[in-house]
């Protein structure tokens, strides 16, 4: 599909809401429309005349449903759930092993390395693993997930990681469960260690922004004299040589300095056998508050170009909240309504993986309890309160947007400042990107 002159969509008067989640989208550069329903799971071309008939019946749900059934061959009876919290019984845990980091990334949301160094004790981490393994044993899937994460860099704790992997094996046997073992890392480790992690873990999310010149500019070593880009390149090459590159997913932060280099970045990583890349605009959290934000129209144009390059290379690229195969029909952008279980280095339990900076208002906003040698203590009322406040329905600007059940308002921590009523937040540049890329994906169907 060729891009229009302006690849963004107007912020108003560009879609008509029919029912609770059925939308008419004007086709870009055409007089026809798309009938799109993420709950019903369909996309349909309709003429301008058909669109007019549908609009005329928007006030009559019974008549409207009859017309939709005639057009689609299906009658949609599901409705969009309201805000609600699950009983707190998580089967996934993110273990923030340390606040230490060997890099000083320009836009680190956790301000890793700048805060007092803290390490999560192995005892607490093992307790957390036991909790999710036990909870998983009560589910039909009998699967739990352990995410070795960081308010810093988890690979700086190799002994802890080794002991936790052993403990996971014990818990899998004890509870007759299976564990998905994930790690988020800058992956600036020696080649042999990189291969070892790739063999031991189910998936590794590597935070890297491209070739060594980009890495060294925006993810420099804390100690002068080394190249984070060169170290990572050697690690990726070793994993590729061991035929384990399918374990690696790149999480690439995009800033105004790199937004026109997406195609180059994709080609660079593809030479190491990488097949999945998430492009994420620079965060406004932590050190990212002072970073240069991307230009929404430029990013959309470059992402669409990159999509064609990536397809030719056998690489899949993603932008958060625009994957039509993963509609967020519960109205939440993540498991913040009660399935997230993040254990910070001091034992604080949070429902947000990114609200980690000690003493910050954001960290307190998503704190729900503690995990100590005495066990897990969670304030269920806080879980309910957070679930209500972060539901997509709480943001007025989302309620007539056709993306609300694919992006669900996106990350609450990144897009909602503590103390600000989410309902009053206007559309943002992130919304512009999400709508443009989502409509492009719908039209490509």
Order of alpha helices (4+ residues) and beta strands (2+ residues): beta-beta-beta-beta-alpha-alpha-beta-beta-alpha-beta-alpha-beta-alpha-beta-alpha-beta-alpha-beta-alpha-beta-alpha-beta-beta-beta-alpha-beta-beta-alpha-alpha-alpha
